[in-house]
Amino acid sequence: MPPKRIPNDVGAAAVEAALADSRADLPTAVRWLLQVLAESAEGNTVEVRVPPYGAVQAIEGPRHTRGTPPNVIEMDAATWLALATGGRAWAEAVASGAVHASGQRADLTAYLPLVLPRG
């Protein structure tokens, strides 16, 4: 069963609160931003993980069906929030080690910052 979809107004409010340092809203903000990525970069080639809050598969290309995906991106919640909202550049986050990316297609440069839907 797929996870419950977070309404855009709830997600946008959670992102604003999380950016203002509200820890209570961080899980919803992270999950909603992952949801926005999965919807804007549909596919199953890359798995984007933000433990312990969530993971999505995104980006068009060869479909992965078993075991560990060949293209994995993992980071903490603060890094994901910054990348998704334009507060940090992808290349800098990867170079600093804040993002762990493996695989040929494990690059979100073309998708970040996210275009956030409203309402």
C-alpha positions, 0 to 999 in steps of 0.5 A: 500500500503506497504511503498516504499523500501529503496535501500540498498546503500541509507540505508547504506549511511544514517546509516553512516551519522546518526552515524556521527550525521547527523540529516537529514539522521536519518529518512532514516537510521531508516526506512532502519534499520527497513526494514532490521529487517523485512526482516531478521526476517520475521513474524508478532508476534512483532511490533517494533516501532520507533516513529515518523519514522516507525514501522514494524512487525517481528519475526515468530510466532502467527499472530496478526490481530486486535488492539494493538499487544500483543508483542510491542517494542518501542524506540527512534531513537538514541536507535534503531540506536545504537542497530541495529548497535551494539553500544548498548546491548539489555539487557542494553537498556531494563534495562535502560528504553531506550527500552519499551518491552511488551509481551513474544516474545518482545526480539530482542537479537537474531536479533541484531546487524543487519547484514547490506546488502550492495549495 
